[in-house]
Amino acid sequence: MADLLLYGHPDSGHACKVALALSLAGLAHRTTWVDMWAPADSRPAEFLANSPFAEVPLLLIDGRPFVQSGAILLEIAQRFQCLGGDTPEGLQRARELMVWEANRIGMCLPQLKEARRVKGEGYPAGAITWLTHRWHVDRQRFGQWLGDAAFFHGDRPGVGDCAIWGYVQWLPEAGVEPTDEMLGWIARMRALPGMKSPTEMFPNG
Ligand SMILES: N[C@@H](CCC(=O)N[C@@H](CS)C(=O)NCC(=O)O)C(=O)O
């Protein structure tokens, strides 16, 4: 069995995506809490040596570093033949969802959430309106991707679901409303036996 060490923080939806995938796939792993709000140079030396932008998530697989949440999810799916990575169709779906999420929901929701945290400070005039317009498109496309399926990968969740969960778990914090399809999917995700809260994923200490 591979040795898996995930660096992350409960406030990072990007890190939660990876922690969720490891948990849903039942892959034993260790986590290290990294203070993403503290100055970068105060973070653990092993983390700084392996994460080029000092960002979480960082996954070490047998000591080899993997960064960028979507790329890490694809690595997990393919290497461990899980969460959609066990068929060519599942992998194609995973790649398509990964790129969509990173370009759309994963660009929009983290910014809307952060803007609320800092009460808009530092966000230029019009930025929130622009992000909110984008969100309304993303909301509708979420339903198009999902169709009538329970999860984005069909009857069972895959790495695409993990990617989308990263920030869709925090819609109230981002100040946006879910669609009915989203509410149904969120409820199904929360009911999964491997689901964990962000602080359960990354306990501090
Ligand atoms: N594109 C990256 C984004 C990672 C990212 O933005 N990480 C943030 C937390 S959500 C971080 O580490 N911020 C701390 C910093 O930049 O100092 C991914 O998908 O993994």
Ligand as a Chemical Component Dictionary entry (heavy atoms), coordinates in Angstrom:
data_LIG
# 
_chem_comp.id                   LIG 
_chem_comp.type                 NON-POLYMER 
_chem_comp.pdbx_formal_charge   0 
_chem_comp.three_letter_code    LIG 
# 
loop_
_chem_comp_atom.comp_id 
_chem_comp_atom.atom_id 
_chem_comp_atom.alt_atom_id 
_chem_comp_atom.type_symbol 
_chem_comp_atom.charge 
_chem_comp_atom.model_Cartn_x 
_chem_comp_atom.model_Cartn_y 
_chem_comp_atom.model_Cartn_z 
_chem_comp_atom.pdbx_ordinal 
LIG N1  N1  N 0 -5.102 25.807 -8.225 1  
LIG C1  C1  C 0 -4.750 25.302 -6.909 2  
LIG C2  C2  C 0 -5.259 26.299 -5.881 3  
LIG C3  C3  C 0 -4.689 26.044 -4.502 4  
LIG C4  C4  C 0 -4.942 27.200 -3.574 5  
LIG O1  O1  O 0 -5.380 28.286 -3.994 6  
LIG N2  N2  N 0 -4.648 26.982 -2.293 7  
LIG C5  C5  C 0 -4.859 28.018 -1.300 8  
LIG C6  C6  C 0 -5.917 27.572 -0.295 9  
LIG S1  S1  S 0 -7.482 27.310 -1.054 10 
LIG C7  C7  C 0 -3.598 28.270 -0.498 11 
LIG O2  O2  O 0 -2.822 27.374 -0.256 12 
LIG N3  N3  N 0 -3.407 29.529 -0.072 13 
LIG C8  C8  C 0 -2.324 29.905 0.773  14 
LIG C9  C9  C 0 -1.339 30.790 0.086  15 
LIG O3  O3  O 0 -1.429 30.969 -1.145 16 
LIG O4  O4  O 0 -0.458 31.302 0.785  17 
LIG C10 C10 C 0 -5.351 23.915 -6.694 18 
LIG O5  O5  O 0 -6.309 23.554 -7.392 19 
LIG O6  O6  O 0 -4.827 23.152 -5.871 20 
# 
loop_
_chem_comp_bond.comp_id 
_chem_comp_bond.atom_id_1 
_chem_comp_bond.atom_id_2 
_chem_comp_bond.value_order 
_chem_comp_bond.pdbx_ordinal 
LIG N1  C1  SING 1  
LIG C1  C2  SING 2  
LIG C1  C10 SING 3  
LIG C2  C3  SING 4  
LIG C3  C4  SING 5  
LIG C4  O1  DOUB 6  
LIG C4  N2  SING 7  
LIG N2  C5  SING 8  
LIG C5  C6  SING 9  
LIG C5  C7  SING 10 
LIG C6  S1  SING 11 
LIG C7  O2  DOUB 12 
LIG C7  N3  SING 13 
LIG N3  C8  SING 14 
LIG C8  C9  SING 15 
LIG C9  O3  DOUB 16 
LIG C9  O4  SING 17 
LIG C10 O5  DOUB 18 
LIG C10 O6  SING 19 
# 
